[in-house]
Amino acid sequence: MRQESVNDATVDPAEVDRYRRLADMWWQEDGKLWPLHVLNQLRTTWIRDQLCRALDQDATAEQPLQGLRVLDIGCGGGLLSESMARMGATVHGVDVVDTNIMVAQGHAREQGLSIDYQVATAEALATRSEQYDVVLNMEVVEHVADLSAFMQAVNALVRPGGYTFVATINRNMISFVVAIVGAEYLFRLLPRGTHQWRRFPTPAELTALLQEGRLAVVERTGVKVNPLNRRMWLSPSLSVNYMLMARREEKAK
């Protein structure tokens, strides 16, 4: 297992400890992390469709993302990384939780998938001047200790002309009721303490942080959840869960 120091100002030790305790649950589709499995199907399709439209590629092809170098930040147990790899992308998955990476590596081996997993931070990769065609930053920003510094590093990892995707939860009273009270206490969709409402960034805040890195938002969508039938679907409303796609401008000629 490749490993680098994760002693970074954006890493919250409490979050690392929390996800170490959840490591064994990543691939239990009917376990406590079932919402992430349902969400992964929805976000994977959306990411594929947006990239294929932007790059003029056939979304119905067996491996529509072939030729793309993809970074999955905060890859967890590898749900999204594996989805990208199955669509032909060359995937580098990183996480600050060592047990997550071990789970991801083991599952990828079982599935016969070649994915480069590493314990590392976005900041460490940026220091090495790494760059990718696509950077996936999904359900991560609400867990970091310093959002501005984290986004600065993530932005730097997108090559000129490349794309990044960010998924998170909006910060307003609706999201407090739905994502905290409803999801963690009433319907128990997620373990209690999974999220801290004050860390949810608004779409405007994320858009501004992307713009600081010369990335322009080109697509956006909301995500709605029905906890009773375990369904999720795309929505024009960004009031709670939402996803952004941004493109880094080309270098000046």
SULNORLIN-V296815 format. One record per pair of residues at least 6 apart in sequence whose ideal C-beta (glycine too) atoms are under 7 Angstrom apart, sorted by sequence separation. I is the first residue (numbers start at 0). J is the second residue. D is the distance in Angstrom with one decimal. If there is no record, write none. Layout:
# SULNORLIN-V296815
I|J|D  I|J|D
This chain:
# SULNORLIN-V296815
24|30|4.8  51|57|6.7  57|63|6.0  74|80|4.9  84|90|4.8  94|100|5.4  140|146|6.0  143|149|4.4  157|163|5.0  168|174|5.4  182|188|4.4  183|189|5.3  24|31|5.5  25|32|6.4  51|58|4.0  56|63|5.5  83|90|5.1  107|114|4.8  182|189|5.4  184|191|6.7  209|216|6.3  224|231|5.2  24|32|5.1  28|36|4.9  71|79|5.5  183|191|4.9  223|231|6.7  71|80|4.5  140|149|6.9  222|231|5.9  223|232|5.5  48|58|5.4  80|90|5.0  153|163|6.8  168|178|5.0  183|193|6.1  206|216|5.3  21|32|6.9  47|58|5.7  92|103|6.1  222|233|6.4  223|234|4.5  51|63|5.3  71|83|6.7  80|92|4.0  104|116|5.0  222|234|6.5  103|116|5.1  220|233|4.9  221|234|4.1  50|64|6.5  69|83|5.1  221|235|6.3  77|92|6.1  179|194|6.3  221|236|4.4  47|63|5.9  100|116|5.0  178|194|6.1  221|237|4.5  224|240|7.0  47|64|6.7  100|117|6.9  136|153|5.4  179|196|5.4  202|219|6.9  221|238|6.7  74|92|3.4  100|118|5.2  219|237|6.6  222|240|3.9  64|83|6.4  69|88|4.3  71|90|6.2  74|93|6.2  75|94|6.2  134|153|6.1  221|240|6.5  222|241|6.6  69|89|6.8  74|94|5.0  221|241|4.9  222|242|6.8  67|88|4.7  68|89|5.0  69|90|5.1  70|91|5.1  71|92|4.4  72|93|6.0  73|94|5.7  97|118|5.2  175|196|5.1  220|241|6.8  64|86|4.3  65|87|3.2  92|114|5.8  134|156|5.1  219|241|6.6  220|242|5.4  63|86|5.6  64|87|4.9  76|99|5.8  80|103|6.6  95|118|6.8  134|157|5.1  219|242|6.9  62|86|5.6  63|87|6.7  64|88|4.2  75|99|5.2  90|114|4.8  91|115|4.7  92|116|4.8  93|117|5.1  94|118|6.6  219|243|5.0  62|87|2.8  90|115|6.9  95|120|5.9  131|156|5.9  140|165|6.4  174|199|6.0  76|102|4.5  77|103|3.3  81|107|6.5  93|119|4.5  130|156|6.0  131|157|6.7  132|158|6.2  141|167|5.2  168|194|6.8  170|196|6.7  218|244|4.1  76|103|5.2  125|152|4.2  129|156|6.0  130|157|6.8  131|158|6.3  136|163|6.1  137|164|6.5  140|167|5.0  141|168|6.0  216|243|5.3  217|244|5.6  84|112|4.9  121|149|6.3  130|158|4.1  133|161|6.4  136|164|6.6  138|166|5.5  217|245|6.4  74|103|6.0  77|106|5.7  81|110|6.5  132|161|5.0  133|162|5.2  134|163|4.3  135|164|5.3  136|165|4.7  137|166|4.2  138|167|6.6  170|199|3.8  216|245|4.8  217|246|5.2  76|106|6.6  77|107|6.0  84|114|5.3  122|152|4.4  125|155|4.4  131|161|6.4  169|199|6.1  170|200|6.5  215|245|6.0  81|112|5.9  93|124|6.9  121|152|4.2  125|156|5.8  168|199|4.6  170|201|5.4  214|245|4.1  215|246|5.9  121|153|5.0  124|156|5.9  167|199|6.6  169|201|5.8  214|246|6.6  81|114|7.0  167|200|6.0  169|202|6.6  214|247|4.9  215|248|7.0  80|114|5.3  213|247|5.9  121|156|6.4  202|237|5.2  213|248|5.3  43|79|6.8  209|245|4.8  77|114|6.8  188|226|5.5  205|243|6.2  39|78|4.7  43|82|4.3  47|86|6.2  202|241|6.1  39|79|5.9  165|205|5.9  186|226|4.1  202|243|6.9  36|78|6.8  74|116|7.0  35|78|6.4  39|82|6.3  72|121|5.4  25|75|6.0  26|76|6.0  25|76|2.6  163|214|6.2  25|78|6.9  141|194|6.0  146|200|6.2  154|209|6.6  79|135|6.2  141|198|4.8  155|212|6.7  157|214|6.5  79|137|6.1  141|199|5.4  150|208|4.1  154|212|2.5  140|200|5.9  154|214|5.8  70|131|4.3  147|208|6.5  151|212|6.6  178|239|5.9  69|131|6.3  72|134|6.7  177|239|5.0  68|131|5.0  69|132|6.7  72|135|6.5  68|132|4.9  69|133|4.6  70|134|4.8  71|135|4.7  72|136|5.2  174|238|7.0  67|132|4.5  70|135|6.7  173|238|5.0  174|239|4.8  67|133|5.6  69|135|6.5  73|139|3.7  173|239|6.1  72|139|5.8  171|238|6.8  169|237|5.9  169|238|5.9  169|239|5.9  168|239|6.1  168|240|5.6  169|241|6.1  167|241|7.0  22|98|3.8  166|242|4.3  19|96|5.7  22|99|5.7  25|102|5.3  165|242|7.0  18|96|4.6  164|242|6.4  165|243|4.8  19|98|5.0  15|95|5.8  22|102|5.3  26|106|5.8  164|244|5.3  15|96|5.4  18|99|6.1  72|153|6.4  162|244|6.3  163|245|5.2  50|133|6.7  162|245|6.8  162|246|5.4  10|95|5.3  70|156|6.0  161|247|5.3  160|247|6.5  159|247|5.8  158|247|6.9  159|248|6.9  160|249|4.8  5|95|4.3  157|247|4.4  159|249|5.0  159|250|4.6  2|97|7.0  42|137|6.4  0|100|5.9  0|101|6.6  0|104|6.6  53|162|6.8  10|120|6.4  9|120|6.9  50|162|6.7  5|118|6.5  7|120|4.7  9|122|6.6  2|117|7.0  3|118|6.5  5|120|5.5  7|122|5.1  1|117|4.1  2|118|4.1  3|119|4.5  1|118|7.0  0|118|6.6  46|164|5.7  3|123|4.9  42|166|6.2  14|142|4.8  11|142|6.6  11|143|6.7  11|144|4.4  9|143|4.7  10|144|6.4  9|144|5.4  8|144|6.5  9|145|4.6  8|145|5.3  9|148|5.3  8|148|6.2  9|149|4.2  34|188|5.0  34|189|6.4  31|190|5.6  21|190|7.0  49|218|5.3  17|192|6.8  45|220|6.5  41|222|6.6  45|233|6.6  41|231|5.1  37|229|6.0  41|233|7.0  38|231|5.8  37|231|5.2  49|244|5.1  33|229|6.8  45|242|6.5  42|242|6.5
